[in-house]
């Protein structure tokens, strides 16, 4: 029996690499290979050696190929989806000059504020790039590098995002896509190109940057001989431009021009991320107005504190993460790593409303509630940016797609369901970023719209459908009130 045509979708995240082997015809997941990353840093610093990402990619592909039992010749294409915003600086031979600054490195908060002011304020940035600089945006990190490691900035022969670095290792060409590029802070979603004025402001030569492909599914080359040898795959298979992890998750969910538009998705991971594909170019200073991988837009809001922060609270309380109940009068905003949305990079956690009868389980439940309300408030901003009224009955009735590690947790699902009042869809696939990357690879290898491909793959799935609950407005208003009143004097550190 002949082997199916297989594509590999790579999810290179903060903590690990996953390589999903997908049947290009049916979308069946045949195997997933995994390999860990190493993240270092303290006091706001978060860094990784990009060479670790490449080694992890090679290990994950080898692991997945072995698990699949397939011959290497069955693989026809590959694409990488990577963690957004990380800053990779390369020497003339394509080797990293220093560890990459990751998306959750908050040291560049002062540079972000200075850049915002230098262009004329948040509105000026939103008009050009769709996003206001915060510590996570790559432009802020480049400015930090210029001020704190000027030798590396001066010696840089290439400036890349994480997925760009890996794609270049695969195909030997420096190419990015509009989706991931739109998170850099120097790409204009208004013009669909790098912004010369912003590059001048940043002291960044455009020659250091990769070419921008038309979409994340564009075939930008083929697997080189050295890369094929390292991966154990045939040379010459299709390599897609790839994209950022959030853009790839949207493709995997079937969100885009050939699929669902203006339908929200919430990813519960280290960060809490809410996004939707839209034909409306977002222009809200409260959001990231990204481009999508397929030519539409991907308005997105990201909170820094989600599952990891709640797990830390559980650990401090000596509880299992599921051993929680609604928080009662207590409000806990678990902003343990600073916060991105709202923009409070020096924030710390805040607990209020404590009573004699407050239990440990309620405190843990309050941490869930604080994290969930924060990201759900951002979802309302997102829907408004798509030109919708989030309170309108027909908008409030749209299902919320719940993904990420938290979507497998009972308490996370119950908390989001209770506080959103929306029907939930929990997709069967737990590897949506890798699945989206596989759809990009399949498109590059054989043609077709990647969102349409992913949507067709999903039809055979058995996604979990949860009807809406009556919305817990009492808890919503209690948490929101604390957040609004405390954001400046109590949450902002020295």
N, C-alpha and C positions, 0 to 999 in steps of 0.2 A: 504494500500500500504506500503510495507516494506521501512524502511529508507535506504538511500544509505550508503555505507561504507565511513566514513569521516576521513580525517587526518587533523591535525593542524600544520600549519607552523608558527613559532614565529619569528618575526623580532624585536629584542631588540636593538634599535639604541641609539644614543646619547641622543635624546630628548624624546623618547617615546617607548612603546611596542605596537606592532600590532600582533594580533593572527588571522590568516586567516583560516577559515573552508573551506576545499576543498573536493569536491567529488572525491574520489580516482580513480574512473573509468574514469571520463570525464574531470577532472581538473576545473570544474565549481566552481567559488567562491560563496559559499553559504552565508557567512557572514564574517565580520571583526570586532573584538573587539579591543578597543584602551584604553590606559591609559598613562598618562604623567610621565616623569622622572623629577628630579630636578638636575641641574648642578650648582655648585658653583665655586667661584674662580675669581681672577683678577690678572693682571700683569703676564700673562702667565700661571697661575694655572687654571686647569679645573678638577674638582673632582665630584664624585657621590657616595652616599652610596649604595653598592650592594644590601642591603636589600630592597631599593626602587625598584630595578629592579624585585626582586622576587614578591613584592606586586603588581607591575604593571602587571607582567605576570598573576598572579591570577585574577586580575581585568579584564584584557583584555580577558582572556579565558571565564570568567563568562559573560562578555558583549557579546562576540561573540556567545556563546552557547544560550543565551537568544534571540539574534537577529535572529539566524538561525531557531529557533523553533524546533530543533532536540532533541531527547532524548540523554542523555549523553552516553548511551550504543552504539550509532552509531559510536563513535570515536574509531578508531583502532590504531592510532599511533600519535606521536608528535615529533617534532625536533625543535631545537633552532638555529637560526642564529644571531650572536651578533656583535656589534661594535668591530672592531679589536683593538689589541695592548694594551687595558687597563690592568692595573696591579691590581690584587686583591690578598691581603694577608689574610690568614685565621688562626684562632686559632685551637686548637685540636678538638673542637666541630663543626668546619666548619662555624664559625661565622667570619665576617670580623673584622680584627683588627683595621682598619682605612678606611676612604673613598678611593675608587679606583682612581688611576691616569688615566685619560682618554687619548685617542689617540692624542687629540689636546692640551694637556698640554705640553708647550714648555720649561718648567724649566730645563729639562734634556739635553738641547743642549750642555753644556760643557762636561757632562759625555759621550754623544755620540761621540764627537770629541776625547776625551781621549781614549775611547774604540777602535775607529778606528785606532788610532796610536799604541795602545798597541798590536794589532794583526799583524801590519805591513802594514796598509794602506787599502784603499777601495777595492783594488783587492783581498786581502786576505779574506775579509769578503764575497765578492761576490762569490768567489770560493767555500766557505763553505755553506753559508746560502742563497745565491742569492740576498742578500740585504746589503747595507751599513748602519750602525747605524746612525739614525737621532733622533731628540727629540721624535718622535712619537713611535719608536720601543720600545717594552717592556723591552728589556735588558737595554736600556738607563735609563728607569724609575726605574728599580730595582737598578741600580747603584746609581741613585739619592737618592733612599730610604735608601740605606746603608749609604750614607754620610750625609743625612739630617734628617732621622728618624731611627737611628740605632736600637732603641728599638723594633720597629715594624718588622724590618728585622730579628733581632735576635730571636724574639718570633714567627715568622711565622712557622706554622705547615703545611701549604699548600700555593702554589703559583699558581694562576689560571688566565686565560683570562676571560673576561665577559661571553662568551657563555659557557665556562667550568663550571663556578660557577653555572649557571642556570641548565645546564644539570645534574650536580651532585645533585642539589636539587630535580630534577625529578626522577632520577634513583638510587640515593644513591651510585653511583660509580664515581670515579675520572677518567674521560676519556676526551680526546680531539680528534681532527682529524688533518691530515697532513696540510690541508689548513690553518686553524687558527694558528696552531703551527708554521707554516713557517713565520709568522709575529712577532714571539717573539724575534728573534735574538739569540736564543740558540738551534734552531732546524736546522739540516743540510738537505737541499734539495738534496745534493749530496749522502748522505747515507740513508736518510729517517728515521733518528733517532735523538735524542738529541745528541749534540756534546760535548763529555767529556772535551775537551780542553777549549771550550767556557764556560762551566759551572764552570770550575776551575778558569778561568779568572774573572768570575762574582762572585765567592764565593757562588755559588748556588748549593745546594745538590739536585741531581736528585730525591731523595726520596720525595722531596716537590712537584714534578710535576706530572700531571696526565699521565696515560698511553695513548699512541697514537694508536687510532684505525686505521684499514686499509684504510677506507674512511669515509666521512661524513655520508654516508648512512648505515654504519655498525650498526646492532642492538646491542647496548651495555648493554641492560637490559630492565626492564619494570618499569612502573610507580609504585612507592612505595605507601603503604597505607597512610602515612601522606601527601605525595604530592597529591594523588588522593583526599583526603578529602579537602585539601586547594583549589584544582582546580575545584572540583565538577565533576570529571571524574572517570571512572572505574579504579580500581587498576589492574595492569597487562597488560595494553596496551603497545605496542612497543615504546621504546624510542631510537631514532637514535643518533649517535654521534654528529650530527650537525656540524656547521662550522662557519666561519667568514661571515660577511654580503656581502662582495664583491664576495666571492666564491659562496655563495648562489644565488646571483643575476645572476651569470654566469649559474648556473644550471637552474634557472627559465627562462633564455633566450634560453636554449637549446644549450649552448656552452660547448663543451667537447668532449671526445673520441667517444661517440655515437651520436654526433651532429655536430655542426659547429666548425671547427678549424681555428685559425688564422684570425678570423673575429672580428674587434674591437667593443667595446661597450663603451659608454661615459655616466657616471652618473653625473648629475648636481644636487648636493645637497649642504649642508653646505660646503663640499669639492667637488672638481671636480676630478673625478676618471675615468681613462681610462684603460681598460684591454681586454685581449683576452685569450681564452683557446688555448694551443699549446702543441704539443708533444716535442717541442724543449725546453730544459732546458735553461732559459735565464741567461746570464752572463754579464749584463751591469750595471756599477756602477751608472747609471742615473735612474735605475728602481728598483722596488721591484720584485725579482724573486720568487714569491710565488709558493707553490704547490696549485693545484686545489682540489676540494672536491671529484673528481671522479678518481684520479690517474694520471691525466695529470698535466700540469703546468699552472700557471696563472700569466704571467708577468703583472705588474700593475704599474701605476704611479698615484700619488695623489697630488693634489694641495690643500692647506689649504683654499684658498680664492675663493669662487664661489658664490652661490646665496646669502648667508648671507652678504657677503662683498658688492655685487652690491646693495642689498636692503638698506644697510647702506648709500651708496652714494646717492641713490634715496631719502632717508629720509633727508640727509643733504641738498639736492637741493630742497626739498619740492615738489617732483614729485612722481607720481605713478610709480611702477616698469616698467610698459609697456609704459610709456610716454617718449620714447627715440627714437633717430634716430642716424645713423652712425656718428662717432665722428669727421669727418673732419680732420683737422690737429692735433687735440688734441690726446695725448696718456695718458691714466690713468692706471697705474698698481696698482690694488686695494689690495695690500698686507697688509691688516690691522691687521692680526694676526700673523705676521711673515710669512714665506713661507717654504714649504717642498720640492717642485719641481719647480724651482731650490732650493737647500738647503740653505735658507737664514732665519734662525730661528728668527733673531732679526730685520728683514726687516719691513719697514713701507710703506705706500702707496706713489706713486710718480706720479705727474702730470706735463706734459710738453707740449709744442706746443700750448699754449693758445694764442688766438688772440682777437682783439676787437669785431669781429663778431662771436666768439664762443658762442653758446647758452647753456642753462642748459640742454636741451634735448640732445645736442651733447656730453656734459660732461658725462651724464649718459650712452649714447651709447658707449663712450670711455671706461667706466668701464666694460661694457659687453665685448667689444673687447679685453681689456687687460686680463681679466679672460679667455676668450675663446682661444686666441692665446697661452697663457701659457699652457693650458691643451692639445691643439692640437699639439703643438710642442712636448710634452711628448708622444703623440700618435705616432708620426713619430719614436721616439726612440724605442717605444714598438714594432712596426712592424719590425724595423731593428733587434731587439733582437730575433724575431721569424724567422729570416733568410730571410726576405723579403725586397725588395726595395720599400719604401713608394711612390717613384715617378714613379714607373713602372705603365703603364696604367691599367694593369689588377688588380694591388693592389689598385690603387687609385679609381677604379670603385667599389670596394667592399662596400656594404652599411655600414653605421655607425649606430649602434643601440643606440638610445638616450633615456635614462631613468632618473629617479629621478624627484624631484619636478620641476626643471627647464624645463623639457621636456613638461610640461603643459603650459609653458609661451611662448607667441607668439614671444617676442623679443629674448629670448634665442634660440628658434628654428631657427629663421631667421638669427641670428648672426652666429651660428654654421654652418648652411647651406651655408652661404655666404663665410665664412672663410675657410671651409674645402673643398668646391667644390665637396663633395661626395653626393650620394643619401643617404637619411635618412630613417630609419625605426623607428617609434615611437610605441612601443608595446601598445596594448590595456590595458593590466593589469598594474595598477598603484602600485601593491604590489609585485614586482618581487622577493625581498628578501624573503618575506613570502612564495611566491609561490615556490621558490627553496627549502626552508626548508620543505614545504609540500611534495615535490617530494622525499626528503631524508626520511621523515617519511613514505611515501607510500612504498618506497623501503624496509625500515626496517620492515614494517608490512607485506608486501606481496611479496617481491622480485622484481627483475627487475632493470635495470640500471636507476638511477634517471634522468640522462640527457635525455635518450630515453623517459622516462615517461613524462618529462616536454615538450619535443619536440612534443610528441603526443598530449598533452593537448593544445599546442599552435596552432595546425592545424585548430582548429575550431574558432580561433580568427580572428579579423578583424583589424590587425595592420595597422596603418597609413603609407602609402608609399609616400615619397616626392622625386621627381626627382632632380638631381644635378643642381646647378646654376653655372655659370661661376665664378671661384674662384677670390675673391677680393685680388689679390696679392699686390696691392698698400698698403692697410691697413695692411696686413700680414707683409710686409717688414718694414713698418714704426714702428709697435709695436715691432717686433723682434729686429730691430736695437737699439731702446731705451733700451730694456731689456738686450741685450748683452753689450752695452756700459755703462749702469748704474748699473749693478748688484753688483759690489763691492763698488765703492766709494759713491754712493748715496742711495742704498737700504739697506745697512748694517748699523744698528744703533750702538750707542756707546756701 
